[in-house]
């Protein structure tokens, strides 16, 4: 269960990071 929770947290973190990078690229374009 702990591993599953860690995977979900890491997945959510990577998703938010990706969306932030995409938004930053759109702003700087």
Kinemage of the C-alpha trace (Angstrom):
@kinemage 1
@onewidth
@group {chain A} dominant
@subgroup {mainchain}
@vectorlist {calphas} color= white
{ca unk a 1} P 0.000 0.000 0.000
{ca unk a 2} L 2.807 2.414 0.855
{ca unk a 3} L 4.488 1.736 -2.479
{ca unk a 4} L 1.198 2.331 -4.286
{ca unk a 5} L 0.701 5.647 -2.496
{ca unk a 6} L 4.278 6.664 -3.340
{ca unk a 7} L 3.722 5.826 -7.004
{ca unk a 8} L 0.533 7.897 -7.084
{ca unk a 9} L 2.327 10.825 -5.450
{ca unk a 10} L 5.216 10.599 -7.903
{ca unk a 11} L 2.775 10.352 -10.832
{ca unk a 12} L 0.837 13.407 -9.673
{ca unk a 13} L 4.087 15.317 -9.148
{ca unk a 14} L 5.334 14.497 -12.657
{ca unk a 15} L 1.964 15.512 -14.114
{ca unk a 16} L 1.979 18.874 -12.334
{ca unk a 17} L 5.620 19.420 -13.307
{ca unk a 18} L 4.856 18.619 -16.962
{ca unk a 19} L 1.870 20.978 -17.017
{ca unk a 20} L 3.983 23.726 -15.432
{ca unk a 21} L 6.731 23.286 -18.037
{ca unk a 22} L 4.171 23.322 -20.853
{ca unk a 23} L 2.572 26.475 -19.487
{ca unk a 24} L 6.002 28.115 -19.154
{ca unk a 25} L 6.873 27.245 -22.767
{ca unk a 26} L 3.591 28.740 -23.978
{ca unk a 27} L 4.261 31.919 -22.004
{ca unk a 28} L 7.807 32.323 -23.312
{ca unk a 29} L 6.866 31.540 -26.910
